[in-house]
């Protein structure tokens, strides 16, 4: 008899840790930022699982979206000035 | 049960982020690692905000909600500093 709640908790937690490791292990910065945004979405699911709905919504909007947009804009600016 | 599990996961993510801060050379990767540290700390807060009998304490939720906004502001400051250093010295930090 598998306890499904514990199974879901374990999958979400191990996924968050693996994406955190992968975000720092990948060499390419663009892929690293995309993996970071995926980690933000997974952490959003964890906080919905823990019952913090307001924190989950704020993380989905700010932590995944706005931070990812800032990082991508900075990377694009650095690459553009590198080429010119 | 799940509170202690997510506490352990938050501690693990804080350790991963701290290792990234001291071990990586690029400035952008260091900023990502600091953000991962922050996510670990917030996870410890939220996991310990539920009591044993099921009642939820909402003060850590409010603190974490404030902390997310402050973390985004600090990230924007750090990224603007990276851009400014590149404008002044014409080379990226640690690359």
Backbone of each chain as nested JSON, in Angstrom:
{
  "chains": [
    {"id": "A", "residues": [
      {"number": 1, "name": "UNK", "atoms": {"N": [0.848, -1.204, 0.0], "CA": [0.0, 0.0, 0.0], "C": [0.876, 1.244, 0.0]}},
      {"number": 2, "name": "UNK", "atoms": {"N": [0.884, 1.957, -1.101], "CA": [1.677, 3.183, -1.195], "C": [0.867, 4.339, -0.621]}},
      {"number": 3, "name": "UNK", "atoms": {"N": [1.506, 5.109, 0.258], "CA": [0.856, 6.328, 0.722], "C": [1.079, 7.41, -0.325]}},
      {"number": 4, "name": "UNK", "atoms": {"N": [-0.005, 7.838, -0.964], "CA": [0.158, 8.734, -2.104], "C": [0.602, 10.126, -1.699]}},
      {"number": 5, "name": "UNK", "atoms": {"N": [0.203, 10.564, -0.504], "CA": [0.618, 11.901, -0.064], "C": [2.129, 11.955, 0.135]}},
      {"number": 6, "name": "UNK", "atoms": {"N": [2.666, 10.911, 0.776], "CA": [4.114, 10.866, 0.97], "C": [4.836, 10.733, -0.356]}},
      {"number": 7, "name": "UNK", "atoms": {"N": [4.233, 9.988, -1.287], "CA": [4.837, 9.833, -2.615], "C": [4.926, 11.17, -3.34]}},
      {"number": 8, "name": "UNK", "atoms": {"N": [3.825, 11.949, -3.276], "CA": [3.817, 13.266, -3.938], "C": [4.819, 14.202, -3.278]}},
      {"number": 9, "name": "UNK", "atoms": {"N": [4.883, 14.169, -1.925], "CA": [5.848, 15.015, -1.224], "C": [7.274, 14.676, -1.626]}},
      {"number": 10, "name": "UNK", "atoms": {"N": [7.568, 13.377, -1.681], "CA": [8.924, 12.962, -2.034], "C": [9.272, 13.357, -3.458]}},
      {"number": 11, "name": "UNK", "atoms": {"N": [8.309, 13.183, -4.398], "CA": [8.603, 13.532, -5.788], "C": [8.853, 15.031, -5.937]}},
      {"number": 12, "name": "UNK", "atoms": {"N": [8.002, 15.857, -5.291], "CA": [8.186, 17.312, -5.393], "C": [9.51, 17.747, -4.773]}},
      {"number": 13, "name": "UNK", "atoms": {"N": [9.843, 17.195, -3.608], "CA": [11.069, 17.603, -2.94], "C": [12.309, 17.197, -3.693]}},
      {"number": 14, "name": "UNK", "atoms": {"N": [12.335, 15.936, -4.161], "CA": [13.5, 15.467, -4.913], "C": [13.621, 16.231, -6.232]}},
      {"number": 15, "name": "UNK", "atoms": {"N": [12.481, 16.556, -6.852], "CA": [12.531, 17.356, -8.08], "C": [13.084, 18.74, -7.839]}},
      {"number": 16, "name": "UNK", "atoms": {"N": [12.701, 19.373, -6.716], "CA": [13.227, 20.712, -6.412], "C": [14.728, 20.665, -6.169]}},
      {"number": 17, "name": "UNK", "atoms": {"N": [15.198, 19.641, -5.433], "CA": [16.64, 19.542, -5.154], "C": [17.413, 19.266, -6.44]}},
      {"number": 18, "name": "UNK", "atoms": {"N": [16.864, 18.384, -7.311], "CA": [17.564, 18.055, -8.559], "C": [17.621, 19.266, -9.481]}},
      {"number": 19, "name": "UNK", "atoms": {"N": [16.526, 20.031, -9.569], "CA": [16.575, 21.229, -10.419], "C": [17.518, 22.281, -9.844]}},
      {"number": 20, "name": "UNK", "atoms": {"N": [17.632, 22.361, -8.506], "CA": [18.588, 23.309, -7.917], "C": [20.021, 22.927, -8.259]}},
      {"number": 21, "name": "UNK", "atoms": {"N": [20.325, 21.612, -8.174], "CA": [21.677, 21.163, -8.531], "C": [21.942, 21.402, -10.009]}},
      {"number": 22, "name": "UNK", "atoms": {"N": [20.951, 21.086, -10.843], "CA": [21.117, 21.213, -12.292], "C": [21.295, 22.666, -12.705]}},
      {"number": 23, "name": "UNK", "atoms": {"N": [20.596, 23.581, -11.992], "CA": [20.687, 25.01, -12.314], "C": [22.109, 25.53, -12.143]}},
      {"number": 24, "name": "UNK", "atoms": {"N": [22.852, 24.97, -11.188], "CA": [24.231, 25.413, -10.979], "C": [25.232, 24.566, -11.746]}},
      {"number": 25, "name": "UNK", "atoms": {"N": [24.832, 23.377, -12.217], "CA": [25.788, 22.494, -12.884], "C": [25.863, 22.742, -14.387]}},
      {"number": 26, "name": "UNK", "atoms": {"N": [24.791, 23.29, -14.976], "CA": [24.793, 23.504, -16.424], "C": [25.712, 24.67, -16.765]}},
      {"number": 27, "name": "UNK", "atoms": {"N": [26.495, 24.493, -17.842], "CA": [27.453, 25.548, -18.202], "C": [26.779, 26.73, -18.885]}},
      {"number": 28, "name": "UNK", "atoms": {"N": [25.849, 26.453, -19.805], "CA": [25.228, 27.529, -20.572], "C": [24.296, 28.345, -19.676]}},
      {"number": 29, "name": "UNK", "atoms": {"N": [24.414, 29.68, -19.745], "CA": [23.652, 30.536, -18.838], "C": [22.166, 30.553, -19.179]}},
      {"number": 30, "name": "UNK", "atoms": {"N": [21.844, 30.492, -20.47], "CA": [20.439, 30.526, -20.885], "C": [19.678, 29.318, -20.359]}},
      {"number": 31, "name": "UNK", "atoms": {"N": [20.265, 28.134, -20.542], "CA": [19.629, 26.913, -20.035], "C": [19.537, 26.94, -18.512]}},
      {"number": 32, "name": "UNK", "atoms": {"N": [20.546, 27.525, -17.878], "CA": [20.54, 27.604, -16.427], "C": [19.384, 28.474, -15.921]}},
      {"number": 33, "name": "UNK", "atoms": {"N": [19.138, 29.594, -16.615], "CA": [18.027, 30.467, -16.215], "C": [16.689, 29.76, -16.434]}},
      {"number": 34, "name": "UNK", "atoms": {"N": [16.569, 29.007, -17.534], "CA": [15.312, 28.286, -17.773], "C": [15.07, 27.229, -16.702]}},
      {"number": 35, "name": "UNK", "atoms": {"N": [16.125, 26.521, -16.287], "CA": [15.976, 25.526, -15.224], "C": [15.618, 26.198, -13.901]}},
      {"number": 36, "name": "UNK", "atoms": {"N": [16.149, 27.412, -13.679], "CA": [15.793, 28.156, -12.467], "C": [14.309, 28.506, -12.449]}},
      {"number": 37, "name": "UNK", "atoms": {"N": [13.766, 28.901, -13.615], "CA": [12.33, 29.196, -13.672], "C": [11.495, 27.948, -13.446]}},
      {"number": 38, "name": "UNK", "atoms": {"N": [11.947, 26.802, -13.959], "CA": [11.255, 25.536, -13.687], "C": [11.282, 25.203, -12.196]}},
      {"number": 39, "name": "UNK", "atoms": {"N": [12.395, 25.502, -11.527], "CA": [12.474, 25.288, -10.093], "C": [11.485, 26.183, -9.347]}},
      {"number": 40, "name": "UNK", "atoms": {"N": [11.293, 27.412, -9.829], "CA": [10.3, 28.28, -9.214], "C": [8.892, 27.722, -9.313]}},
      {"number": 41, "name": "UNK", "atoms": {"N": [8.559, 27.142, -10.47], "CA": [7.236, 26.528, -10.628], "C": [7.06, 25.324, -9.7]}},
      {"number": 42, "name": "UNK", "atoms": {"N": [8.127, 24.521, -9.55], "CA": [8.055, 23.35, -8.676], "C": [7.897, 23.766, -7.211]}},
      {"number": 43, "name": "UNK", "atoms": {"N": [8.588, 24.837, -6.816], "CA": [8.459, 25.352, -5.448], "C": [7.055, 25.928, -5.23]}},
      {"number": 44, "name": "UNK", "atoms": {"N": [6.461, 26.495, -6.291], "CA": [5.062, 26.922, -6.212], "C": [4.14, 25.756, -5.883]}},
      {"number": 45, "name": "UNK", "atoms": {"N": [4.356, 24.617, -6.537], "CA": [3.558, 23.425, -6.23], "C": [3.784, 22.961, -4.801]}},
      {"number": 46, "name": "UNK", "atoms": {"N": [5.027, 23.053, -4.312], "CA": [5.305, 22.641, -2.93], "C": [4.539, 23.524, -1.951]}},
      {"number": 47, "name": "UNK", "atoms": {"N": [4.483, 24.831, -2.217], "CA": [3.789, 25.706, -1.274], "C": [2.279, 25.555, -1.366]}},
      {"number": 48, "name": "UNK", "atoms": {"N": [1.76, 25.215, -2.521], "CA": [0.341, 24.863, -2.587], "C": [0.076, 23.58, -1.805]}},
      {"number": 49, "name": "UNK", "atoms": {"N": [1.039, 22.658, -1.821], "CA": [0.918, 21.418, -1.073], "C": [0.935, 21.673, 0.437]}},
      {"number": 50, "name": "UNK", "atoms": {"N": [1.709, 22.668, 0.861], "CA": [1.799, 22.977, 2.288], "C": [0.669, 23.878, 2.762]}},
      {"number": 51, "name": "UNK", "atoms": {"N": [-0.217, 24.321, 1.874], "CA": [-1.363, 25.105, 2.294], "C": [-1.158, 26.6, 2.301]}},
      {"number": 52, "name": "UNK", "atoms": {"N": [-0.035, 27.089, 1.749], "CA": [0.227, 28.531, 1.706], "C": [-0.128, 29.036, 0.315]}},
      {"number": 53, "name": "UNK", "atoms": {"N": [-1.424, 29.315, 0.105], "CA": [-1.874, 29.645, -1.254], "C": [-1.416, 31.014, -1.691]}},
      {"number": 54, "name": "UNK", "atoms": {"N": [-1.419, 31.993, -0.773], "CA": [-1.01, 33.352, -1.139], "C": [0.47, 33.394, -1.497]}},
      {"number": 55, "name": "UNK", "atoms": {"N": [1.282, 32.645, -0.72], "CA": [2.709, 32.591, -1.011], "C": [2.957, 31.871, -2.341]}},
      {"number": 56, "name": "UNK", "atoms": {"N": [2.13, 30.863, -2.638], "CA": [2.28, 30.143, -3.898], "C": [1.998, 31.047, -5.091]}},
      {"number": 57, "name": "UNK", "atoms": {"N": [0.933, 31.873, -4.981], "CA": [0.602, 32.78, -6.087], "C": [1.688, 33.826, -6.26]}},
      {"number": 58, "name": "UNK", "atoms": {"N": [2.193, 34.366, -5.126], "CA": [3.248, 35.377, -5.219], "C": [4.522, 34.794, -5.816]}},
      {"number": 59, "name": "UNK", "atoms": {"N": [4.834, 33.544, -5.469], "CA": [6.028, 32.907, -6.029], "C": [5.883, 32.665, -7.524]}},
      {"number": 60, "name": "UNK", "atoms": {"N": [4.68, 32.235, -7.945], "CA": [4.477, 31.976, -9.372], "C": [4.587, 33.256, -10.181]}},
      {"number": 61, "name": "UNK", "atoms": {"N": [4.071, 34.372, -9.616], "CA": [4.116, 35.627, -10.369], "C": [5.495, 36.271, -10.295]}},
      {"number": 62, "name": "UNK", "atoms": {"N": [6.064, 36.355, -9.097], "CA": [7.292, 37.115, -8.897], "C": [8.514, 36.223, -9.027]}},
      {"number": 63, "name": "UNK", "atoms": {"N": [8.536, 35.122, -8.273], "CA": [9.747, 34.31, -8.211], "C": [10.094, 33.641, -9.515]}},
      {"number": 64, "name": "UNK", "atoms": {"N": [9.072, 33.107, -10.206], "CA": [9.343, 32.466, -11.487], "C": [9.328, 33.474, -12.627]}},
      {"number": 65, "name": "UNK", "atoms": {"N": [8.288, 34.345, -12.673], "CA": [8.139, 35.203, -13.832], "C": [9.055, 36.401, -13.848]}},
      {"number": 66, "name": "UNK", "atoms": {"N": [8.983, 37.231, -12.794], "CA": [9.697, 38.517, -12.825], "C": [11.204, 38.318, -12.712]}},
      {"number": 67, "name": "UNK", "atoms": {"N": [11.638, 37.402, -11.83], "CA": [13.079, 37.157, -11.699], "C": [13.655, 36.556, -12.969]}},
      {"number": 68, "name": "UNK", "atoms": {"N": [12.898, 35.623, -13.584], "CA": [13.371, 35.05, -14.841], "C": [13.468, 36.077, -15.944]}},
      {"number": 69, "name": "UNK", "atoms": {"N": [12.493, 37.0, -15.99], "CA": [12.534, 38.049, -17.013], "C": [13.727, 38.979, -16.798]}},
      {"number": 70, "name": "UNK", "atoms": {"N": [14.008, 39.326, -15.53], "CA": [15.157, 40.18, -15.23], "C": [16.465, 39.505, -15.626]}},
      {"number": 71, "name": "UNK", "atoms": {"N": [16.591, 38.21, -15.297], "CA": [17.825, 37.497, -15.62], "C": [18.01, 37.377, -17.122]}},
      {"number": 72, "name": "UNK", "atoms": {"N": [16.926, 37.075, -17.841], "CA": [17.039, 36.942, -19.298], "C": [17.371, 38.284, -19.943]}},
      {"number": 73, "name": "UNK", "atoms": {"N": [16.789, 39.378, -19.44], "CA": [17.092, 40.696, -20.002], "C": [18.547, 41.081, -19.772]}},
      {"number": 74, "name": "UNK", "atoms": {"N": [19.062, 40.791, -18.575], "CA": [20.469, 41.09, -18.293], "C": [21.407, 40.263, -19.164]}},
      {"number": 75, "name": "UNK", "atoms": {"N": [21.089, 38.967, -19.335], "CA": [21.928, 38.117, -20.174], "C": [21.927, 38.609, -21.616]}},
      {"number": 76, "name": "UNK", "atoms": {"N": [20.739, 39.028, -22.099], "CA": [20.679, 39.494, -23.485], "C": [21.48, 40.784, -23.657]}},
      {"number": 77, "name": "UNK", "atoms": {"N": [21.419, 41.66, -22.657], "CA": [22.184, 42.901, -22.758], "C": [23.686, 42.628, -22.788]}},
      {"number": 78, "name": "UNK", "atoms": {"N": [24.142, 41.713, -21.932], "CA": [25.571, 41.386, -21.918], "C": [26.001, 40.741, -23.232]}},
      {"number": 79, "name": "UNK", "atoms": {"N": [25.165, 39.827, -23.788], "CA": [25.523, 39.185, -25.053], "C": [25.566, 40.199, -26.193]}},
      {"number": 80, "name": "UNK", "atoms": {"N": [24.596, 41.13, -26.232], "CA": [24.553, 42.139, -27.291], "C": [25.8, 43.009, -27.252]}},
      {"number": 81, "name": "UNK", "atoms": {"N": [26.211, 43.425, -26.051], "CA": [27.389, 44.274, -25.965], "C": [28.657, 43.48, -26.222]}},
      {"number": 82, "name": "UNK", "atoms": {"N": [28.608, 42.167, -25.987], "CA": [29.751, 41.332, -26.311], "C": [29.978, 41.254, -27.821]}},
      {"number": 83, "name": "UNK", "atoms": {"N": [28.853, 41.173, -28.581], "CA": [28.995, 41.031, -30.029], "C": [29.473, 42.326, -30.67]}},
      {"number": 84, "name": "UNK", "atoms": {"N": [28.912, 43.466, -30.223], "CA": [29.242, 44.744, -30.866], "C": [30.63, 45.263, -30.468]}}
    ]},
    {"id": "B", "residues": [
      {"number": 1, "name": "UNK", "atoms": {"N": [4.842, 15.087, 9.723], "CA": [5.654, 14.28, 8.808], "C": [6.156, 15.122, 7.645]}},
      {"number": 2, "name": "UNK", "atoms": {"N": [5.196, 15.732, 6.917], "CA": [5.619, 16.503, 5.741], "C": [6.377, 17.76, 6.142]}},
      {"number": 3, "name": "UNK", "atoms": {"N": [6.085, 18.286, 7.348], "CA": [6.832, 19.45, 7.798], "C": [8.307, 19.147, 7.971]}},
      {"number": 4, "name": "UNK", "atoms": {"N": [8.613, 17.987, 8.587], "CA": [10.023, 17.646, 8.777], "C": [10.693, 17.316, 7.452]}},
      {"number": 5, "name": "UNK", "atoms": {"N": [9.948, 16.675, 6.536], "CA": [10.511, 16.37, 5.204], "C": [10.876, 17.644, 4.457]}},
      {"number": 6, "name": "UNK", "atoms": {"N": [9.951, 18.617, 4.456], "CA": [10.247, 19.845, 3.731], "C": [11.285, 20.697, 4.448]}},
      {"number": 7, "name": "UNK", "atoms": {"N": [11.4, 20.539, 5.782], "CA": [12.504, 21.21, 6.473], "C": [13.842, 20.669, 6.002]}},
      {"number": 8, "name": "UNK", "atoms": {"N": [13.941, 19.334, 5.875], "CA": [15.187, 18.737, 5.389], "C": [15.494, 19.181, 3.963]}},
      {"number": 9, "name": "UNK", "atoms": {"N": [14.463, 19.275, 3.125], "CA": [14.679, 19.687, 1.731], "C": [15.126, 21.149, 1.673]}},
      {"number": 10, "name": "UNK", "atoms": {"N": [14.546, 22.003, 2.538], "CA": [14.972, 23.391, 2.588], "C": [16.414, 23.544, 3.032]}},
      {"number": 11, "name": "UNK", "atoms": {"N": [16.834, 22.736, 4.006], "CA": [18.236, 22.77, 4.437], "C": [19.146, 22.327, 3.304]}},
      {"number": 12, "name": "UNK", "atoms": {"N": [18.722, 21.294, 2.556], "CA": [19.529, 20.823, 1.428], "C": [19.66, 21.897, 0.357]}},
      {"number": 13, "name": "UNK", "atoms": {"N": [18.548, 22.613, 0.072], "CA": [18.622, 23.658, -0.959], "C": [19.485, 24.826, -0.504]}},
      {"number": 14, "name": "UNK", "atoms": {"N": [19.435, 25.149, 0.804], "CA": [20.32, 26.208, 1.3], "C": [21.78, 25.807, 1.141]}},
      {"number": 15, "name": "UNK", "atoms": {"N": [22.096, 24.535, 1.404], "CA": [23.47, 24.079, 1.245], "C": [23.924, 24.114, -0.198]}},
      {"number": 16, "name": "UNK", "atoms": {"N": [23.033, 23.72, -1.122], "CA": [23.367, 23.774, -2.546], "C": [23.659, 25.205, -2.973]}},
      {"number": 17, "name": "UNK", "atoms": {"N": [22.814, 26.139, -2.53], "CA": [23.023, 27.535, -2.899], "C": [24.303, 28.112, -2.322]}},
      {"number": 18, "name": "UNK", "atoms": {"N": [24.629, 27.745, -1.08], "CA": [25.862, 28.239, -0.463], "C": [27.086, 27.703, -1.191]}},
      {"number": 19, "name": "UNK", "atoms": {"N": [27.032, 26.421, -1.579], "CA": [28.131, 25.855, -2.367], "C": [28.288, 26.595, -3.701]}},
      {"number": 20, "name": "UNK", "atoms": {"N": [27.156, 26.935, -4.323], "CA": [27.236, 27.659, -5.587], "C": [27.827, 29.047, -5.42]}},
      {"number": 21, "name": "UNK", "atoms": {"N": [27.512, 29.713, -4.286], "CA": [28.053, 31.06, -4.075], "C": [29.57, 31.015, -3.975]}},
      {"number": 22, "name": "UNK", "atoms": {"N": [30.112, 30.028, -3.265], "CA": [31.563, 30.035, -3.07], "C": [32.313, 29.337, -4.199]}},
      {"number": 23, "name": "UNK", "atoms": {"N": [31.643, 28.462, -4.985], "CA": [32.396, 27.64, -5.933], "C": [32.331, 28.144, -7.364]}},
      {"number": 24, "name": "UNK", "atoms": {"N": [31.303, 28.922, -7.723], "CA": [31.166, 29.314, -9.126], "C": [31.847, 30.649, -9.377]}},
      {"number": 25, "name": "UNK", "atoms": {"N": [32.294, 30.835, -10.628], "CA": [33.057, 32.035, -10.959], "C": [32.185, 33.144, -11.538]}},
      {"number": 26, "name": "UNK", "atoms": {"N": [31.184, 32.766, -12.343], "CA": [30.371, 33.787, -13.011], "C": [29.494, 34.531, -11.999]}},
      {"number": 27, "name": "UNK", "atoms": {"N": [29.307, 35.828, -12.235], "CA": [28.496, 36.632, -11.327], "C": [27.01, 36.265, -11.43]}},
      {"number": 28, "name": "UNK", "atoms": {"N": [26.536, 35.969, -12.65], "CA": [25.118, 35.616, -12.823], "C": [24.795, 34.304, -12.118]}},
      {"number": 29, "name": "UNK", "atoms": {"N": [25.735, 33.343, -12.18], "CA": [25.514, 32.075, -11.482], "C": [25.506, 32.284, -9.97]}},
      {"number": 30, "name": "UNK", "atoms": {"N": [26.299, 33.237, -9.487], "CA": [26.283, 33.509, -8.051], "C": [24.949, 34.109, -7.633]}},
      {"number": 31, "name": "UNK", "atoms": {"N": [24.377, 34.953, -8.478], "CA": [23.065, 35.531, -8.169], "C": [21.997, 34.442, -8.136]}},
      {"number": 32, "name": "UNK", "atoms": {"N": [22.047, 33.497, -9.092], "CA": [21.122, 32.361, -9.082], "C": [21.288, 31.549, -7.798]}},
      {"number": 33, "name": "UNK", "atoms": {"N": [22.534, 31.36, -7.35], "CA": [22.778, 30.569, -6.149], "C": [22.234, 31.262, -4.907]}},
      {"number": 34, "name": "UNK", "atoms": {"N": [22.334, 32.581, -4.846], "CA": [21.765, 33.319, -3.708], "C": [20.244, 33.178, -3.695]}},
      {"number": 35, "name": "UNK", "atoms": {"N": [19.629, 33.188, -4.902], "CA": [18.182, 32.983, -4.971], "C": [17.79, 31.59, -4.497]}},
      {"number": 36, "name": "UNK", "atoms": {"N": [18.613, 30.578, -4.822], "CA": [18.319, 29.223, -4.356], "C": [18.423, 29.141, -2.837]}},
      {"number": 37, "name": "UNK", "atoms": {"N": [19.42, 29.839, -2.25], "CA": [19.519, 29.946, -0.789], "C": [18.242, 30.527, -0.184]}},
      {"number": 38, "name": "UNK", "atoms": {"N": [17.734, 31.576, -0.79], "CA": [16.516, 32.201, -0.285], "C": [15.318, 31.281, -0.343]}},
      {"number": 39, "name": "UNK", "atoms": {"N": [15.204, 30.512, -1.416], "CA": [14.093, 29.567, -1.534], "C": [14.172, 28.511, -0.435]}},
      {"number": 40, "name": "UNK", "atoms": {"N": [15.381, 28.053, -0.104], "CA": [15.534, 27.084, 0.976], "C": [15.093, 27.647, 2.321]}},
      {"number": 41, "name": "UNK", "atoms": {"N": [15.469, 28.9, 2.593], "CA": [15.077, 29.531, 3.862], "C": [13.561, 29.687, 3.936]}},
      {"number": 42, "name": "UNK", "atoms": {"N": [12.932, 30.108, 2.818], "CA": [11.473, 30.259, 2.815], "C": [10.785, 28.92, 3.015]}},
      {"number": 43, "name": "UNK", "atoms": {"N": [11.378, 27.854, 2.469], "CA": [10.768, 26.536, 2.638], "C": [10.829, 26.082, 4.088]}},
      {"number": 44, "name": "UNK", "atoms": {"N": [11.92, 26.385, 4.793], "CA": [11.996, 26.042, 6.216], "C": [10.925, 26.811, 7.001]}},
      {"number": 45, "name": "UNK", "atoms": {"N": [10.76, 28.11, 6.688], "CA": [9.745, 28.926, 7.371], "C": [8.349, 28.333, 7.186]}},
      {"number": 46, "name": "UNK", "atoms": {"N": [7.976, 28.047, 5.904], "CA": [6.612, 27.6, 5.635], "C": [6.37, 26.214, 6.211]}},
      {"number": 47, "name": "UNK", "atoms": {"N": [7.4, 25.354, 6.172], "CA": [7.203, 23.997, 6.682], "C": [7.007, 23.979, 8.187]}},
      {"number": 48, "name": "UNK", "atoms": {"N": [7.56, 24.959, 8.902], "CA": [7.382, 24.999, 10.345], "C": [6.223, 25.878, 10.789]}},
      {"number": 49, "name": "UNK", "atoms": {"N": [5.396, 26.372, 9.832], "CA": [4.298, 27.256, 10.222], "C": [3.014, 26.482, 10.533]}},
      {"number": 50, "name": "UNK", "atoms": {"N": [2.983, 25.184, 10.288], "CA": [1.799, 24.376, 10.586], "C": [2.026, 23.609, 11.887]}},
      {"number": 51, "name": "UNK", "atoms": {"N": [1.072, 23.725, 12.832], "CA": [1.207, 23.052, 14.117], "C": [0.843, 21.57, 13.976]}},
      {"number": 52, "name": "UNK", "atoms": {"N": [1.021, 20.831, 15.073], "CA": [0.762, 19.391, 15.03], "C": [-0.73, 19.11, 14.881]}},
      {"number": 53, "name": "UNK", "atoms": {"N": [-1.586, 19.939, 15.513], "CA": [-3.023, 19.695, 15.448], "C": [-3.661, 20.258, 14.189]}},
      {"number": 54, "name": "UNK", "atoms": {"N": [-2.878, 20.775, 13.248], "CA": [-3.428, 21.211, 11.974], "C": [-3.701, 22.685, 11.86]}},
      {"number": 55, "name": "UNK", "atoms": {"N": [-3.549, 23.447, 12.961], "CA": [-3.803, 24.887, 12.867], "C": [-2.615, 25.58, 12.212]}},
      {"number": 56, "name": "UNK", "atoms": {"N": [-2.943, 26.524, 11.315], "CA": [-1.904, 27.191, 10.532], "C": [-1.613, 28.552, 11.13]}},
      {"number": 57, "name": "UNK", "atoms": {"N": [-0.329, 28.859, 11.293], "CA": [0.092, 30.177, 11.749], "C": [0.369, 31.038, 10.524]}},
      {"number": 58, "name": "UNK", "atoms": {"N": [-0.274, 32.207, 10.449], "CA": [-0.168, 33.007, 9.227], "C": [0.928, 34.06, 9.283]}},
      {"number": 59, "name": "UNK", "atoms": {"N": [1.589, 34.212, 10.423], "CA": [2.665, 35.2, 10.497], "C": [3.875, 34.796, 9.635]}},
      {"number": 60, "name": "UNK", "atoms": {"N": [4.332, 33.518, 9.65], "CA": [5.415, 33.155, 8.727], "C": [5.043, 33.301, 7.264]}},
      {"number": 61, "name": "UNK", "atoms": {"N": [3.756, 33.104, 6.924], "CA": [3.343, 33.326, 5.535], "C": [3.544, 34.778, 5.136]}},
      {"number": 62, "name": "UNK", "atoms": {"N": [3.173, 35.685, 6.035], "CA": [3.333, 37.115, 5.726], "C": [4.808, 37.492, 5.633]}},
      {"number": 63, "name": "UNK", "atoms": {"N": [5.613, 36.897, 6.513], "CA": [7.05, 37.197, 6.483], "C": [7.666, 36.693, 5.188]}},
      {"number": 64, "name": "UNK", "atoms": {"N": [7.274, 35.493, 4.75], "CA": [7.82, 34.938, 3.51], "C": [7.339, 35.738, 2.305]}},
      {"number": 65, "name": "UNK", "atoms": {"N": [6.087, 36.197, 2.346], "CA": [5.567, 37.026, 1.254], "C": [6.362, 38.323, 1.127]}},
      {"number": 66, "name": "UNK", "atoms": {"N": [6.714, 38.924, 2.274], "CA": [7.561, 40.109, 2.234], "C": [8.959, 39.763, 1.729]}},
      {"number": 67, "name": "UNK", "atoms": {"N": [9.452, 38.592, 2.153], "CA": [10.797, 38.191, 1.777], "C": [10.957, 37.932, 0.302]}},
      {"number": 68, "name": "UNK", "atoms": {"N": [9.913, 37.428, -0.356], "CA": [9.983, 37.2, -1.805], "C": [10.162, 38.526, -2.533]}},
      {"number": 69, "name": "UNK", "atoms": {"N": [9.391, 39.535, -2.114], "CA": [9.478, 40.84, -2.774], "C": [10.859, 41.462, -2.558]}},
      {"number": 70, "name": "UNK", "atoms": {"N": [11.388, 41.35, -1.317], "CA": [12.705, 41.901, -1.024], "C": [13.786, 41.148, -1.804]}},
      {"number": 71, "name": "UNK", "atoms": {"N": [13.61, 39.829, -1.978], "CA": [14.583, 39.043, -2.741], "C": [14.611, 39.478, -4.198]}},
      {"number": 72, "name": "UNK", "atoms": {"N": [13.429, 39.792, -4.76], "CA": [13.403, 40.266, -6.147], "C": [14.079, 41.625, -6.262]}},
      {"number": 73, "name": "UNK", "atoms": {"N": [13.866, 42.503, -5.254], "CA": [14.512, 43.811, -5.289], "C": [16.031, 43.673, -5.195]}},
      {"number": 74, "name": "UNK", "atoms": {"N": [16.508, 42.766, -4.337], "CA": [17.945, 42.551, -4.228], "C": [18.538, 41.95, -5.476]}},
      {"number": 75, "name": "UNK", "atoms": {"N": [17.782, 41.05, -6.136], "CA": [18.25, 40.477, -7.399], "C": [18.372, 41.538, -8.477]}},
      {"number": 76, "name": "UNK", "atoms": {"N": [17.39, 42.456, -8.525], "CA": [17.454, 43.526, -9.519], "C": [18.646, 44.44, -9.262]}},
      {"number": 77, "name": "UNK", "atoms": {"N": [18.922, 44.717, -7.982], "CA": [20.093, 45.535, -7.64], "C": [21.381, 44.852, -8.072]}},
      {"number": 78, "name": "UNK", "atoms": {"N": [21.494, 43.546, -7.806], "CA": [22.717, 42.826, -8.157], "C": [22.909, 42.757, -9.664]}},
      {"number": 79, "name": "UNK", "atoms": {"N": [21.808, 42.561, -10.409], "CA": [21.923, 42.492, -11.872], "C": [22.3, 43.854, -12.453]}},
      {"number": 80, "name": "UNK", "atoms": {"N": [21.765, 44.933, -11.879], "CA": [22.157, 46.259, -12.366], "C": [23.629, 46.539, -12.061]}},
      {"number": 81, "name": "UNK", "atoms": {"N": [24.132, 46.013, -10.926], "CA": [25.558, 46.158, -10.627], "C": [26.413, 45.381, -11.62]}},
      {"number": 82, "name": "UNK", "atoms": {"N": [25.941, 44.185, -12.029], "CA": [26.676, 43.404, -13.025], "C": [26.741, 44.159, -14.35]}},
      {"number": 83, "name": "UNK", "atoms": {"N": [25.614, 44.755, -14.771], "CA": [25.599, 45.542, -16.008], "C": [26.535, 46.732, -15.909]}},
      {"number": 84, "name": "UNK", "atoms": {"N": [26.558, 47.392, -14.743], "CA": [27.387, 48.576, -14.588], "C": [28.872, 48.223, -14.604]}},
      {"number": 85, "name": "UNK", "atoms": {"N": [29.215, 47.092, -13.968], "CA": [30.617, 46.638, -13.993], "C": [31.034, 46.31, -15.415]}},
      {"number": 86, "name": "UNK", "atoms": {"N": [30.12, 45.698, -16.185], "CA": [30.471, 45.385, -17.573], "C": [30.62, 46.656, -18.397]}},
      {"number": 87, "name": "UNK", "atoms": {"N": [29.799, 47.674, -18.127], "CA": [29.937, 48.938, -18.871], "C": [31.259, 49.634, -18.545]}},
      {"number": 88, "name": "UNK", "atoms": {"N": [31.694, 49.532, -17.286], "CA": [32.914, 50.24, -16.902], "C": [34.174, 49.522, -17.377]}},
      {"number": 89, "name": "UNK", "atoms": {"N": [34.197, 48.191, -17.207], "CA": [35.449, 47.472, -17.447], "C": [35.475, 46.714, -18.762]}},
      {"number": 90, "name": "UNK", "atoms": {"N": [34.35, 46.647, -19.476], "CA": [34.241, 45.98, -20.78], "C": [34.584, 44.487, -20.722]}},
      {"number": 91, "name": "UNK", "atoms": {"N": [34.417, 43.886, -19.55], "CA": [34.563, 42.429, -19.484], "C": [33.649, 41.897, -18.381]}},
      {"number": 92, "name": "UNK", "atoms": {"N": [33.141, 40.673, -18.589], "CA": [32.244, 40.103, -17.604], "C": [33.032, 39.585, -16.414]}},
      {"number": 93, "name": "UNK", "atoms": {"N": [32.374, 39.544, -15.263], "CA": [33.045, 39.119, -14.042], "C": [33.201, 37.604, -14.065]}},
      {"number": 94, "name": "UNK", "atoms": {"N": [34.424, 37.133, -13.94], "CA": [34.666, 35.71, -13.802], "C": [34.485, 34.91, -15.054]}},
      {"number": 95, "name": "UNK", "atoms": {"N": [34.622, 35.539, -16.219], "CA": [34.433, 34.757, -17.435], "C": [35.62, 34.937, -18.352]}}
    ]}
  ]
}
